[in-house]
Amino acid sequence: MAGEERNSDPDPNPIGSPPWSRPPFRCIVKLGGAAITNKNELESINEENLKSVCSQLRQAMMPRTGTQTDSFVSFDWSRRNGSEIDLGEIEDSSFADFGSNFIVVHGAGSFGHFQASKSGVHKGGLNSPLVRAGFVATRISVTSLNLEIVRALAREGIPSVGISPFASGWSTQNRNIASANNSQIVESLSAGFVPVLHGDAVLDHSLDCTILSGDVIIRHLAEFLSPKYVVFLTDVHGVYDRPPTDANAILLNEIVVHEDGSWNVVRPKLPDTEKEVEITVAAHDTTGGMQAKIQEAALIAKLGVDVYITKVGTEHCLIALRGEVRENSEDWLGTIIRYAK
């Protein structure tokens, strides 16, 4: 990306090998804002979807060999709603032994977008008191969601740690990443933690400030860390040829990206191959909506990293998280975006 500072060493272990066996890095997961929040209710979490995907993430991180168990120790030892903390008898052997590690990046959904669009944070201009206030309000909102997602993962026994781009020194130049401090992410992976990032309000060297979307963060991390695959989880089964609320909408099973950045649908064969895929963007969405997500997914696929897009909380979600999606599979519901072979 133009103007982006890069760390030339992609080794996700700059501080040396720890004295324990850390699980290898495998996948970046995007939890879509529409999937984990109720987008029409201000700052409202979809608790059912969040609990479901956190459970499936734990299952996907566990080794496939041997017998998987639903027995695990929660890492959320904070006292909430007046409840007592009862840890019982805990030993090292009580904790899950994960066979691989993930990075989680989540969208804002009903958190942050309204504050950002109301104040115009995404347009920049910190000389305006309204924009400065909106910058603060946006960050309060998205970081509060980040904490809840970290807690939900921790309750599943996943050693998650929240990492905010603004607080880590990420910045942009005309909305393109100009500085991205990867060290905290890399060192967290190296120590066996699951980094949990989010779309954030950041400083921009040209605009004063803007919104850095989770999708752009994922593309940067995919370039830097070369995951085996990337999973986007949404509130629908994948990418459709028109808004999925349309009764005639067709799920696009496979999209191929070419060297010049163009892409085409290879499954299913659409009756009108010249017809553009219709995209809708919510009025309050300051990150570009589904069109921007497809563009970022296509750029990731150009790196040779397969991208799976599917619905959160379904059996198809778990298959994608495990990286077990098979080409030409008729049973898996979702969209594969891959580089042309």
Steps between C-alpha positions, in 0.01 A plus 500: 500500500635841408670684780475206739785423735581130508699277724727302270517207742179295480614263775224518765751434778738797529563451871631147461339166575321495836573220746165339419359363179292769333232397246580593138317792340237382251213737427362853520129520581279801436191518719267720298324775690162392362563146627594578861287808566141599440570768240164675540537534879766744618783320682317168524690169485350190340583281798387175336720544193798618704483204738458259209798629300726509806416135568571410137830690510604291800407181315690612189813577700503160668704218341296271277680195636365340813170566675382858529332594826252769595675531836709819526594771746372853446763775489250769599565531874342843532199559717198616304139568597577424864575133431756319712825374352538126557815363339491167681807280473708612201825342387709537184339184362156666528561727202435422135792391282454686175657359186510831312456871554277761338472877474151642544396833349146625554282763344305761693143432391273706724806622694699793363341543158223727623740715703742527208236585239322749727820698557674440165811337650553300181529825303769648725546854628600494867483883503124448543393446864223270371751276323728490807204407719392237248852355490489449877143366494581259217801358682304462826238305310727268297736427789206410724390246236856372476503433875175303478633287215825434688291397800279271292809326355659478845188334640561223244851448636664690211796714618385816324649848534352819358722717279375839379662641184494863623660411832759287317611790279324414175439799275399573141580734211195581289331195660784266395703343778811710559625345822404166649676379811489123468729423792227475763303260280805291417620481858150409620486213252848397606388487862201281411229766517222563248516868393157660460504817289221723378417774257601827664514877476863590422709806417548574132802704383294674229146506637583529873294189570293228338356153558731204446276205416552148625511376141801721419668380821450138394651564158808658660539209743454246221783665305724506805428161659387280204224300670392170347153645442272788603137469612238776482191425711183690421125488566436335160648195329744693281507733201186521286441640155257749651384590852427169678159633607398473133311173446693447173844550655757237399781395734837530323688183600838583346666819381838500327733800517743569214843662495363836383262508798189419299280216619226282364248248630582140403229327705215508432487601137288813501250544215625854435879494536526871419268598782675672788445368849270742680629633832315682775660714770325605821469878530697504826778266382818710486722216375360437151265208565505171310667646190808598701501158665504320165778726373714432807426126480607502134830670590560235767428225247758656267757418768421132446292480818153348458215701651184334631185704561210333679229541762590519867378228735434236236668166425646672193667752733682223690613334176646833381670569833665159483616569144316194374314663211541290188489639147185413305328385819124505462436461873683805631300824492722799456725687257861405420718780363828372363782599268480372142722195458 
